[in-house]
Amino acid sequence: MAASARVGEIPVSSARRVLLAIIILGAALRLFQLGAESFWFDEAYSVWVARHSLVWQFSLSMQRIFPLLYYVLLHFWLRLGSSELVVRALSALVGIGSIAALYALARDLFDRRTALLSAFFLAVSPLHLWFSQEARMYILAAGLGICSAHCLLLALRTYAQPGSEQRRRPWLWLGYIVSTALAVNAHYFALFLIPFHNLSVLYVLLRKRPDRSLLWQWFLCQAAVGLLSLAGLAGVFSDESRYWWSLLDALHGAPRLGDLLRLLFHFSLGTTVESSLLLKAALLAFGGCAAWSVLQVRNGRLRLHIDEGLLFTLLYLLVPLGTVFVYSQVRSSWVLRYLFPFLPPYCILLARGLLNLPARLPRIVLALVLLLLTLWPLVNTYRIQQKEDWRSAAALISLQEQPGDVLLTVDEDIWLPFEHYYTGSLYYQGISRDITDPDLLRARVGQAALANHRVWLLLSHTNNVLLKDVLRQFPNSRMVLEQHFLNVEVDLFNLSTTNGGGS
């Protein structure tokens, strides 16, 4: 695909200075308060997995949906430390690098002006900021997706440009293979980028009439990507994975039109605001700006205009999202964190829409509106506690526990984030959130309750509080502490008539 015409191009030296300022801004946003909140469940799971050997991780990837790349990188990164700041810094660095990567892609699709605006929109994106500060693989998949699309774009251009450009072709195809395979091994939803890649190649085949080598070289590339992605996809069809698929079906169901609008809102302003007024304003401003990317005013008339750069961008955004939307009608997969890797082309569309406005004043006004709408979600990112507060819960129990205490956890899996912070020595027993029979609960905890004067109860990831009622019904039972943290509850029951317990 050929580059779009460059009109009123910014000088290279000026563009570099502005890009550096944007990257510094993006870095400041991503590093600020990076370790302020404790790990939530998924982040603690990342650290727990990464602490295991690479052989163990590979074995686990054969048993469940388990893309390896992020955990392998984190395995070595943990040598620097395991604090929230250090662990999340890996994602933050990938997020910062993604800003530069998107600039390079948008520059080669359009021009430096569009590239700078695209990089800026990504740098201040509340959703991109959120995943850049989370110890999970989604930011890695998004960054590698940008690299994959860029390598594909440059490789396809070599078929229309003779001479030295053709000598770069093998290296560009190699870059495409490596970046795409790494993206799939970072998260399996990167697979939904491949239909977009294939449609881009099909466009070149039909419109550019390149030599036949493109077709067989493309088949070889796809085969290589498939082979290199096997490790990340090996567990997709396992029994345990089928359980997770069914859980997604139960939790999310098939997406509808409203879910598309909600995704547009989340892509624009993240997840920290729920105001219906802000929702409408965001849909109008951001949605209108993105839609304007395909429109131009010529000779006083508004016309639809889609050049090759814009077509590539639209395919990058709409084909993966459309594929997931259709697939989710059968098997629910419409989950924001899985769709996040398709955010970058949306930022390019915003940049093109802003620059397509026919006059300077409307551009300035719309840019200010978009920036003002973004400021509140950005402030909320740091102002509002959003992650489960396991650090405080573990500190409370460690401080007030006594010899002979026992700890019961509901759900049983929450031992994982709790153990990351817990420095005490209590014995703890997990109780499944799916147990709703009071008699069964009483039988499960009876021995622990009878053998110990004080029983701690740790609740999270569940709305099943029946165990609290069961403990209250024991003879001489008295709740002496009930403490609520974000998405975590800590209770202490005294079951003894002779020991006053602690509070």
C-alpha positions in Angstrom: 0.0 0.0 0.0 1.4 3.4 -1.0 1.8 6.2 1.4 -0.8 8.9 1.4 0.1 12.3 0.0 2.0 14.5 2.4 0.8 18.1 2.4 2.2 20.7 4.8 4.6 18.2 6.2 6.4 19.0 9.5 10.2 19.1 9.3 12.0 16.0 10.6 13.9 17.9 13.3 10.7 19.5 14.6 8.8 16.2 14.5 11.5 14.5 16.5 11.4 17.2 19.2 7.6 17.0 19.5 7.7 13.2 19.5 10.2 13.2 22.3 7.9 15.5 24.3 5.0 13.2 23.7 7.0 10.2 24.8 8.2 12.0 27.9 4.5 12.9 28.7 3.5 9.3 28.1 6.3 8.0 30.3 5.4 10.4 33.1 1.7 9.3 33.0 2.7 5.6 33.1 5.4 5.8 35.8 3.4 8.1 38.1 2.1 6.2 41.1 3.0 2.9 39.4 3.4 1.0 42.6 0.7 2.9 44.6 -1.9 0.1 44.6 -1.4 -3.5 45.6 -1.5 -6.3 43.0 -5.0 -7.5 42.2 -5.7 -11.2 41.6 -4.6 -11.4 38.0 -1.3 -9.5 38.6 -0.5 -11.7 41.6 -1.1 -14.7 39.4 1.3 -13.3 36.8 4.0 -13.0 39.5 3.3 -16.5 40.9 3.5 -18.1 37.4 6.7 -16.2 36.5 8.4 -17.4 39.6 8.2 -21.0 38.4 10.7 -22.6 36.0 10.3 -22.2 32.3 9.8 -26.0 32.0 6.9 -25.8 34.4 5.4 -22.8 32.4 5.7 -24.7 29.2 4.0 -27.7 30.7 1.1 -25.5 31.9 0.7 -24.1 28.4 -0.1 -27.6 27.2 -3.0 -27.8 29.7 -4.9 -24.5 29.5 -5.1 -21.2 27.6 -1.7 -19.9 28.6 0.3 -17.7 26.1 3.9 -18.0 27.3 5.7 -14.8 26.2 4.8 -12.4 29.0 5.4 -14.9 31.7 8.8 -15.8 30.3 9.8 -12.1 30.1 8.5 -11.6 33.6 10.4 -14.7 34.8 13.7 -12.9 34.0 12.4 -9.4 34.9 11.8 -10.6 38.5 15.5 -10.7 39.1 15.2 -6.9 39.5 12.7 -7.4 42.3 9.0 -8.3 42.9 7.6 -5.0 44.2 4.6 -3.5 42.5 6.8 -0.8 41.0 9.3 -3.1 39.6 6.9 -5.7 38.2 4.6 -3.2 36.6 7.6 -1.3 35.1 7.8 -4.0 32.5 4.3 -3.2 31.2 5.0 0.6 31.5 8.1 0.3 29.3 6.2 -1.6 26.7 3.5 1.0 26.8 6.0 3.8 26.4 7.6 2.0 23.5 4.2 1.5 21.9 3.8 5.3 21.6 7.0 5.5 19.4 5.9 2.4 17.5 2.5 3.9 16.6 4.2 7.1 15.5 6.3 5.1 13.1 3.3 3.3 11.7 1.2 6.4 11.3 4.1 8.3 9.7 4.5 5.6 7.0 0.7 5.4 6.5 0.2 9.2 6.3 2.6 11.9 7.4 4.4 13.2 10.4 1.6 15.5 11.5 -0.8 12.5 11.6 1.8 10.4 13.3 2.4 13.0 16.1 -1.3 13.3 16.8 -1.7 9.5 16.8 1.1 9.1 19.3 -0.4 11.9 21.4 -3.8 10.3 21.5 -2.2 7.0 22.5 0.0 8.7 25.1 -3.0 10.2 26.9 -5.4 7.3 26.3 -6.8 6.4 29.8 -7.3 2.8 28.6 -3.8 2.5 27.3 -2.5 4.0 30.6 -4.5 1.5 32.6 -3.0 -1.5 30.8 0.5 0.1 30.8 0.3 0.1 34.6 -0.9 -3.5 34.9 1.3 -6.6 35.3 -0.5 -8.5 32.5 0.2 -9.4 28.9 -2.4 -7.2 27.1 -0.1 -4.2 26.6 2.6 -6.5 25.2 0.1 -8.0 22.7 -1.0 -4.4 21.6 2.6 -3.2 21.1 3.6 -6.3 19.1 0.4 -5.9 17.0 1.6 -2.4 16.0 5.0 -3.8 15.0 3.3 -6.6 13.1 1.1 -4.2 11.1 4.1 -1.9 10.4 6.3 -4.7 9.1 3.4 -5.9 6.9 2.8 -2.4 5.5 6.5 -1.9 4.6 6.8 -5.4 3.1 3.8 -4.9 0.8 5.2 -1.6 -0.4 8.4 -3.3 -1.7 6.3 -5.0 -4.4 5.5 -1.6 -5.9 8.9 -0.1 -5.4 11.8 -1.4 -7.5 15.5 -1.3 -6.6 16.8 -1.1 -3.1 13.4 -1.5 -1.4 13.2 -5.0 -2.7 16.4 -5.9 -1.0 14.7 -5.1 2.3 11.9 -7.5 1.6 13.2 -10.6 3.3 14.0 -8.7 6.4 10.6 -7.1 6.5 8.9 -10.4 6.1 11.1 -11.8 8.9 10.1 -8.9 11.1 6.4 -9.6 10.3 6.8 -13.3 11.1 8.6 -12.7 14.4 6.3 -9.8 15.6 3.1 -11.6 14.7 4.2 -14.9 16.3 5.3 -13.1 19.4 2.0 -11.2 19.5 0.0 -14.5 19.4 2.3 -15.9 22.1 1.6 -12.8 24.2 -2.1 -13.3 23.9 -4.1 -15.6 21.7 -6.5 -12.8 20.6 -3.7 -11.5 18.4 -4.9 -14.2 16.1 -7.8 -11.9 15.1 -5.2 -9.6 13.6 -4.4 -12.2 10.9 -7.7 -11.7 8.9 -6.8 -8.0 8.7 -3.3 -9.0 7.4 -4.8 -11.3 4.8 -7.3 -8.7 3.6 -4.4 -6.2 3.2 -2.5 -8.7 1.1 -5.6 -9.5 -0.9 -6.0 -5.8 -1.7 -2.4 -5.5 -3.0 -2.9 -8.7 -5.1 -6.1 -7.3 -6.7 -5.2 -3.7 -7.1 -1.4 -3.6 -7.6 -1.0 -6.8 -9.6 2.4 -7.6 -8.1 4.6 -10.4 -9.3 3.5 -13.9 -8.3 6.2 -14.2 -5.6 4.0 -12.3 -3.2 1.4 -15.1 -3.0 3.8 -17.9 -2.2 5.9 -15.7 0.1 2.7 -14.8 2.0 1.8 -18.5 2.3 5.2 -19.2 3.7 4.9 -16.3 6.2 1.5 -17.6 7.4 2.9 -21.1 7.8 5.9 -19.8 9.8 3.6 -17.7 12.0 1.4 -20.8 12.6 4.3 -23.0 13.6 5.9 -20.4 15.9 2.5 -19.8 17.6 1.8 -23.4 18.5 3.2 -23.0 22.0 0.8 -20.1 22.8 -2.2 -21.9 21.3 -1.5 -25.5 22.5 -3.9 -25.4 25.4 -6.8 -23.6 23.7 -8.9 -26.7 23.2 -8.0 -28.5 26.5 -10.7 -29.5 29.0 -9.7 -26.7 31.4 -9.9 -24.2 28.6 -13.4 -25.4 27.7 -14.4 -24.6 31.3 -13.1 -21.0 30.9 -14.9 -20.6 27.6 -18.2 -21.7 29.3 -17.5 -19.3 32.1 -17.1 -16.4 29.6 -20.4 -17.4 28.0 -22.1 -17.3 31.4 -20.5 -14.0 32.5 -20.8 -12.0 29.2 -23.1 -13.6 26.7 -23.3 -12.5 23.1 -22.5 -8.8 22.4 -25.1 -6.4 21.0 -25.1 -3.0 19.4 -25.0 -1.3 22.8 -21.7 -3.2 23.5 -20.2 -1.7 20.4 -21.1 1.8 21.6 -19.7 0.9 25.1 -16.5 -0.3 23.5 -16.2 3.1 21.7 -16.6 4.8 25.0 -14.0 2.7 26.7 -11.6 3.1 23.8 -12.1 6.9 24.2 -12.1 7.4 28.0 -11.3 4.1 29.7 -13.2 2.6 32.5 -13.0 5.0 35.4 -16.2 7.1 34.6 -19.8 5.9 34.3 -21.6 9.2 33.8 -24.3 9.0 31.2 -23.7 12.6 30.2 -20.0 12.0 29.7 -20.9 8.8 27.8 -23.0 10.8 25.4 -20.4 13.6 25.1 -17.7 11.1 24.4 -19.7 9.2 21.8 -20.5 12.5 20.0 -17.0 14.0 20.2 -14.7 11.0 19.8 -17.1 9.0 17.6 -17.7 12.0 15.4 -13.9 12.7 15.1 -13.2 9.1 14.2 -16.0 9.1 11.6 -14.8 12.3 10.1 -11.6 10.5 9.2 -13.3 9.1 6.1 -14.8 12.5 5.1 -13.3 15.5 3.3 -14.6 18.9 2.2 -13.7 19.7 -1.4 -15.0 22.6 -3.3 -17.5 23.3 -0.6 -18.9 19.7 -0.7 -18.6 16.9 1.8 -17.3 13.7 0.2 -16.4 10.3 1.3 -12.6 9.8 0.9 -10.7 6.6 1.8 -7.1 6.5 0.6 -4.9 3.5 1.0 -3.5 4.6 4.3 -6.9 5.0 5.7 -8.1 1.7 4.3 -5.2 0.0 6.0 -6.1 1.7 9.3 -9.8 0.8 9.0 -9.0 -2.8 8.3 -6.7 -2.9 11.3 -9.5 -1.7 13.6 -12.7 -3.1 12.1 -11.7 -6.5 10.9 -10.5 -7.9 14.2 -13.4 -6.3 16.1 -15.9 -7.5 13.6 -14.4 -11.0 13.6 -14.6 -11.1 17.4 -18.1 -9.7 17.4 -19.4 -12.4 15.0 -17.5 -15.2 16.8 -18.9 -14.0 20.1 -22.4 -14.7 18.9 -21.5 -18.4 19.2 -18.8 -18.4 21.9 -18.6 -15.3 24.1 -15.3 -13.5 23.8 -16.3 -9.9 23.9 -14.2 -8.8 26.9 -12.6 -5.4 27.0 -9.1 -6.6 28.0 -9.1 -9.0 25.1 -10.2 -6.3 22.7 -7.6 -3.8 24.0 -4.9 -4.7 21.4 -7.1 -3.2 18.7 -7.0 0.3 20.3 -4.0 1.7 18.3 -5.7 2.1 14.9 -8.5 4.0 16.7 -6.0 6.6 17.8 -4.9 7.0 14.2 -8.5 7.5 13.1 -8.9 10.2 15.7 -5.8 12.0 14.3 -7.0 11.7 10.7 -10.5 12.9 11.7 -9.1 16.0 13.5 -6.8 16.9 10.6 -9.6 16.4 8.0 -11.5 19.3 9.5 -11.5 22.0 6.8 -10.4 25.0 9.0 -7.9 25.6 11.8 -10.5 26.9 14.3 -12.7 23.8 14.3 -9.6 21.7 14.7 -8.5 23.6 17.8 -12.0 23.6 19.3 -12.4 19.8 18.8 -8.9 19.1 20.0 -9.7 21.1 23.2 -13.0 19.2 23.7 -11.3 15.8 23.3 -8.5 16.8 25.7 -11.0 18.1 28.3 -13.0 15.0 28.1 -9.9 12.9 28.6 -8.6 14.9 31.6 -11.2 13.6 34.1 -10.6 9.9 33.4 -6.9 10.5 33.6 -7.3 12.2 37.0 -9.5 9.3 38.1 -6.8 6.8 37.2 -4.7 8.2 40.1 -7.5 9.5 42.4 -9.7 6.4 42.6 -8.5 3.1 44.1 -9.3 0.4 41.5 -7.4 -2.7 42.4 -8.1 -5.2 45.2 -6.4 -4.2 48.4 -4.6 -7.4 49.3 -1.7 -5.5 50.8 -3.9 -4.0 53.5 -5.8 -7.2 54.2 -2.7 -9.2 54.6 -1.1 -6.6 56.8 -4.1 -6.5 59.1 -4.2 -10.2 59.6 -0.4 -10.4 60.1 -0.6 -7.7 62.7 -3.5 -9.1 64.8 -3.2 -12.8 64.4 -2.5 -15.0 67.5 -1.0 -18.5 67.8 -3.7 -21.1 67.2 -5.8 -18.9 64.9 -7.1 -20.4 61.7 -7.9 -18.6 58.4 -10.8 -19.6 56.1 -10.8 -18.1 52.5 -13.7 -17.8 50.2 -13.1 -18.2 47.2 -10.5 -20.9 47.6 -8.3 -19.4 44.9 -7.7 -16.1 46.7 -4.8 -17.6 48.7 -2.7 -16.6 45.7 -2.8 -12.8 46.0 -3.1 -13.0 49.8 0.0 -15.2 50.1 2.0 -12.7 48.0 1.7 -10.1 50.8 1.1 -12.3 53.9 4.0 -12.5 56.3 2.3 -14.4 59.1 2.2 -18.1 59.9 -1.5 -19.0 60.1 -2.9 -22.2 58.6 -5.5 -21.4 56.1 -8.2 -23.5 54.4 -9.9 -22.6 51.1 -13.7 -22.9 50.7 -15.2 -22.8 47.2 -17.6 -20.0 46.5 -19.8 -22.5 44.8 -20.7 -24.3 48.1 -24.1 -22.9 49.1 -25.4 -25.7 51.3 -25.2 -24.5 55.0 -24.8 -28.1 56.2 -22.0 -28.8 53.8 -20.3 -25.5 54.9 -20.7 -26.4 58.5 -19.1 -29.8 57.9 -16.2 -28.2 56.0 -15.3 -25.8 58.7 -16.6 -27.6 61.8 -13.3 -29.2 62.8 -11.3 -26.0 62.3 -13.9 -24.0 64.3 -13.9 -26.5 67.2 -10.2 -26.8 67.4 -9.5 -23.1 67.4 -10.8 -20.2 69.6 -10.4 -17.6 66.8 -11.3 -18.0 63.2 -10.4 -15.5 60.5 -12.6 -15.2 57.4 -11.2 -13.7 54.2 -13.8 -13.0 51.4 -13.2 -11.9 47.8 -14.3 -12.8 44.3 -17.7 -14.0 45.6 -21.1 -12.8 46.7 -21.5 -15.9 48.8 -21.4 -14.9 52.4 -23.1 -17.9 53.8 -20.0 -18.9 55.6 -20.4 -15.8 57.8 -23.8 -17.0 58.9 -22.5 -20.5 59.6 -19.8 -19.1 61.8 -22.3 -16.9 63.7 -24.4 -20.0 64.4 -21.6 -21.8 66.3 -22.1 -21.8 70.1 -20.6 -18.8 71.8 -19.7 -17.3 68.5 -19.0 -13.6 68.4 -17.7 -11.4 65.5 -15.0 -9.2 66.9 -13.7 -7.6 63.7 -15.2 -6.8 60.3 -13.0 -4.8 58.0 -13.8 -4.0 54.4 -11.0 -3.1 51.9 -11.6 -2.7 48.1 -13.1 -6.0 47.0 -11.7 -7.8 50.0 -13.4 -8.4 53.4 -11.6 -9.5 56.6 -13.7 -10.9 59.5 -12.6 -12.3 62.9 -14.8 -14.6 64.9 -14.2 -15.5 68.6 -15.6 -19.0 69.3 -14.4 -19.3 72.9 -16.2 -18.4 76.2 -12.9 -18.0 78.1 -10.8 -16.0 75.7 -11.9 -12.4 74.9 -10.0 -12.4 71.7 -8.7 -9.3 69.8 -10.3 -6.7 67.8 
